């Protein structure tokens, strides 16, 4: 009678087991590694494997040295050293400077242009390296806009690890460092590609703190574009008020460097390689040695940690999250899942409460949003488009067609609609407008790409240029917003700047006001604005001069605008009105535009200017109050 044979029960690692493995690796292991970086690889690799439930194929080089074909013959070897995906060559050409070609063998291309006037940082503040270090606007040293890497080795690269500094929601507390690790390479990725991204934060137990371990590896590999003089500065960098957080950008030459690398023999001795990725065979040997040192009877493998991580989230996360982490086929919901795993897998594995504040911020789509990013063209870029040869040619064609229409007796161009010359003119105008739109959008896109790639590094390095205790390091220019529609201004104040209500009755009255405002708002229409709109940045408000500084006293019925106008005769300047209402009517009718100019925040008080005092009222109401309290002339409130 034959007995049915079943496989032995498969071990499943838990947080307590991982702690024992890591302690044994640090305390009991007497093996000599190529350098201590390899010992740290084992520490961080095990932690990363447990919170991501990933196979070895996701992190290490799993290629076999010998590969066989279907008929049993060996596959001829291929040179993989040159087959590294370089996304720079696939970037669309219109995003590059005209006449600039991307050359991977020559890095002497300069970067032209400057950021838009709407940006808070000038070129001198944003540029963190010389122009000779850039290939073009499309190949910034901090990013290239792609997530792929070496297709042959399929290992995790530094471009797959994104470090973020997030503002602490508790005022006065140091910032929060977190990372997002992208897992691209999974089992069967050639048949169906799956991308998973995990939010990683600090752990209370430092032996589990994979974020600190990855940060230490990154600093040692010198991958950051920012100048980090001390690791403590990461948590105290002044973040602008308009930003939720910033990203630590990575140097272009470090993007495709593997996080875990193989030891090799070099002229300096046996040490960690600078480029060769860590092989899965080497990693398996490390893990097996840890299991032996910790007293395991059976070999310790990567699957022990993968099974433990999947079991940890099995009863806590939805089935869609479980299938996403485990790379299992799911139903149609998989096509709508966020690439960032919407679950704290580290908290589930280590059986601790999840820090939902950090998890929510890192999954937010507006984490790196920057309202100061340029949205327009600089004067140099506008001139460059105007003098473009193609634009100049098309404009000559349009002018020639317009002259021809006039010569045929048409008074207006639209009168020739439907005729042969009118159709030619229409096509020429459409081609000119299309060319101008294309060139403008390309320049705007280049400005924004340059801004988002360099500004975070400039913000981080700014703490070394300014005094860390100076308030100037934290204050950013606030762009003043003016609205032509009063209802819109009231809505902005109600929704964005009003204090929360305390009672249900206050909330009800606030909602009624909100509805009434929206009803009135729909009947308003804003007058069109033509031409380039300047951005007004308010200057520091000067102190209101005291009446003692202004030695001359004025009659309460004299007009302040007439008194300050030195072009008028002395009699007209000092003319006194008979009544206060007549003075008010005179000011609002004759000097209406001069009075409204005080809302710009740049017009000086004329009466103070007569005494060589520069006072700039911030608004019309501020000017009226100043005129009454200092000069003794009361205007209509």
WOBELMO-V8153 format. One record per backbone hydrogen bond with DSSP energy under -0.5 kcal/mol. CO is the residue of the C=O (numbers start at 1). NH is the residue of the N-H. E is the energy in kcal/mol with one decimal. If there is no record, write none. Layout:
[[CO/NH/E] [CO/NH/E]]
//
This chain:
[[14/18/-2.6] [15/19/-2.1] [16/20/-1.7] [17/21/-2.4] [18/22/-2.7] [19/23/-2.4] [20/24/-2.3] [21/25/-2.2] [22/26/-2.1] [23/27/-3.2] [23/28/-0.5] [24/28/-1.0] [24/29/-1.5] [31/33/-0.6] [35/38/-1.4] [35/39/-0.7] [36/40/-1.8] [37/41/-1.9] [38/42/-1.6] [39/43/-1.4] [40/44/-2.8] [41/45/-3.0] [42/46/-1.8] [43/47/-1.7] [44/48/-2.6] [45/49/-2.1] [46/50/-1.9] [47/51/-1.7] [48/52/-1.1] [49/53/-1.4] [49/54/-0.7] [55/58/-1.3] [56/59/-1.2] [56/60/-2.6] [59/156/-1.2] [60/62/-0.8] [61/280/-2.9] [67/75/-3.3] [69/72/-1.5] [73/69/-3.6] [78/80/-0.9] [82/84/-1.5] [85/87/-0.6] [86/89/-1.6] [87/90/-1.2] [88/91/-1.0] [92/95/-1.0] [93/96/-2.2] [97/100/-2.3] [101/103/-0.6] [103/106/-0.9] [110/112/-0.6] [116/119/-1.5] [122/125/-0.5] [122/126/-2.0] [123/127/-2.7] [130/133/-1.9] [131/134/-1.6] [136/139/-1.0] [139/135/-0.8] [140/143/-0.7] [141/252/-1.4] [142/250/-1.1] [149/85/-0.7] [149/151/-0.6] [150/154/-1.7] [153/62/-0.6] [156/259/-2.1] [157/160/-1.4] [158/161/-1.3] [160/162/-0.6] [160/182/-2.8] [161/163/-0.5] [162/180/-2.2] [163/248/-2.2] [164/166/-0.6] [164/178/-2.4] [165/246/-2.1] [166/176/-3.0] [169/171/-0.7] [170/173/-1.7] [176/166/-3.3] [178/164/-3.2] [179/200/-3.3] [180/162/-2.3] [180/182/-0.5] [181/198/-2.5] [182/184/-0.7] [183/196/-1.9] [184/186/-0.6] [186/189/-1.5] [188/191/-0.9] [188/192/-2.2] [196/183/-3.9] [197/341/-3.1] [198/181/-2.4] [198/200/-0.5] [200/179/-2.4] [204/206/-0.8] [205/208/-1.9] [206/209/-0.9] [208/210/-1.9] [209/213/-1.5] [210/214/-2.7] [211/215/-2.4] [212/216/-2.3] [213/217/-2.0] [214/218/-2.5] [215/219/-2.6] [216/220/-2.1] [217/221/-2.0] [218/222/-0.5] [218/223/-1.6] [219/222/-0.8] [223/251/-3.1] [226/228/-0.9] [227/229/-0.9] [230/233/-1.5] [231/234/-1.3] [232/235/-0.9] [233/237/-0.6] [235/175/-2.3] [237/239/-0.6] [240/243/-1.6] [244/167/-2.8] [246/165/-3.1] [247/249/-1.0] [248/163/-0.5] [249/225/-2.3] [249/226/-0.5] [251/254/-1.2] [251/255/-0.6] [252/255/-1.0] [254/257/-1.3] [255/159/-1.7] [257/158/-2.0] [260/278/-2.2] [262/273/-2.6] [264/266/-0.5] [264/271/-2.5] [266/269/-2.3] [269/266/-2.0] [269/271/-0.7] [271/264/-3.2] [276/262/-2.4] [278/61/-2.7] [279/283/-2.2] [280/284/-2.7] [281/285/-1.7] [282/286/-2.0] [283/287/-2.6] [284/288/-2.5] [285/289/-2.0] [286/290/-1.9] [287/291/-2.1] [288/292/-2.0] [289/293/-2.3] [290/294/-1.7] [291/296/-2.7] [292/295/-1.4] [301/304/-0.9] [301/305/-0.6] [302/305/-0.6] [302/306/-1.7] [303/307/-2.6] [304/13/-2.0] [304/308/-1.6] [305/309/-2.3] [306/310/-2.2] [307/311/-2.3] [308/312/-1.6] [309/313/-1.3] [310/314/-0.8] [311/315/-0.6] [313/316/-0.5] [313/317/-2.3] [318/322/-2.2] [319/323/-2.6] [320/324/-1.9] [321/325/-2.4] [322/326/-2.3] [323/327/-0.7] [323/328/-2.1] [331/334/-1.8] [332/335/-1.5] [333/336/-1.7] [334/337/-0.6] [339/197/-2.2] [339/341/-0.6] [341/343/-2.0] [343/345/-1.5] [344/348/-1.7] [345/349/-2.4] [346/350/-2.6] [347/351/-0.7] [347/352/-2.1] [349/15/-0.6] [354/356/-1.4] [355/359/-2.1] [356/360/-2.6] [357/361/-2.1] [358/362/-2.4] [359/363/-1.5] [360/364/-0.5] [361/364/-0.8] [364/367/-0.9] [366/369/-1.0] [367/245/-0.7] [370/373/-1.5] [378/382/-2.5] [379/383/-2.2] [380/384/-2.0] [381/385/-2.1] [382/386/-2.1] [383/387/-2.0] [385/388/-1.2] [388/392/-2.5] [389/393/-2.1] [390/394/-2.3] [391/395/-2.2] [392/396/-1.8] [393/397/-2.0] [394/398/-2.3] [395/399/-2.5] [396/400/-2.3] [397/401/-2.2] [398/402/-2.3] [399/403/-2.4] [400/404/-2.0] [401/405/-2.2] [402/406/-2.2] [403/407/-2.1] [404/408/-1.1] [405/410/-1.5] [406/409/-1.6] [412/415/-0.7] [413/416/-1.6] [414/417/-1.4] [416/419/-1.7] [419/423/-2.2] [420/424/-1.8] [421/425/-2.0] [422/426/-2.2] [423/427/-2.4] [424/428/-2.3] [425/429/-2.4] [426/430/-2.1] [427/431/-2.3] [428/432/-2.2] [429/433/-2.7] [430/434/-2.3] [431/435/-2.1] [432/436/-2.5] [433/437/-2.5] [434/438/-2.2] [435/439/-2.4] [436/440/-2.4] [437/441/-2.5] [438/442/-2.0] [439/443/-2.0] [440/444/-2.5] [441/445/-2.6] [442/446/-2.0] [443/447/-2.2] [444/448/-2.2] [445/449/-2.4] [446/450/-2.3] [447/451/-2.2] [448/452/-2.6] [449/453/-1.5] [450/454/-1.5] [451/455/-2.6] [454/458/-2.1] [455/459/-2.7] [456/460/-2.1] [457/461/-2.5] [458/462/-1.3] [460/463/-1.0] [461/464/-1.3] [461/465/-0.7] [462/466/-1.8] [467/470/-1.5] [470/473/-1.3] [471/474/-1.4] [471/475/-1.9] [477/479/-0.6] [478/480/-0.5] [478/538/-0.6] [480/482/-0.5] [484/486/-0.6] [485/489/-1.6] [486/490/-2.3] [487/491/-2.3] [488/492/-2.5] [489/493/-2.3] [490/494/-2.3] [491/495/-2.8] [492/496/-2.4] [492/497/-0.7] [493/497/-1.0] [493/498/-0.6] [503/507/-2.0] [504/508/-2.3] [505/509/-2.5] [506/510/-2.3] [507/511/-2.1] [508/512/-2.3] [509/513/-2.2] [510/514/-2.0] [511/515/-2.3] [512/516/-2.4] [513/517/-2.4] [514/518/-2.0] [515/519/-2.1] [516/520/-2.2] [517/521/-2.6] [518/522/-1.3] [520/523/-1.3] [521/524/-1.4] [528/530/-0.5] [532/534/-0.5] [534/536/-0.6] [535/537/-0.6] [536/480/-1.6] [536/538/-0.6] [546/549/-1.2] [546/550/-0.8] [549/551/-1.0] [555/558/-2.0] [557/577/-2.3] [559/563/-2.1] [560/564/-1.4] [561/565/-0.6] [562/565/-0.7] [564/566/-1.1] [565/568/-1.2] [569/573/-2.5] [570/574/-1.8] [572/575/-0.7] [575/559/-0.6] [579/583/-1.6] [580/584/-2.4] [581/585/-2.5] [582/586/-2.4] [583/587/-2.4] [584/588/-2.3] [585/589/-1.7] [586/590/-2.6] [586/591/-0.8] [587/591/-1.0] [591/595/-2.4] [592/596/-2.2] [593/597/-1.3] [595/598/-1.2] [596/599/-1.6] [597/600/-1.4] [598/601/-1.0] [603/617/-0.6] [605/609/-1.8] [606/610/-1.2] [608/611/-1.2] [608/613/-2.2] [609/612/-1.7] [613/615/-0.9] [615/605/-2.5] [615/617/-0.6] [619/623/-1.9] [620/624/-2.5] [621/625/-2.2] [622/626/-2.3] [623/627/-2.8] [624/628/-1.8] [625/629/-2.5] [626/630/-2.5] [626/631/-0.8] [627/631/-0.5] [627/633/-2.1] [628/632/-0.5] [631/554/-0.7] [632/634/-0.6] [633/635/-0.5]]
//
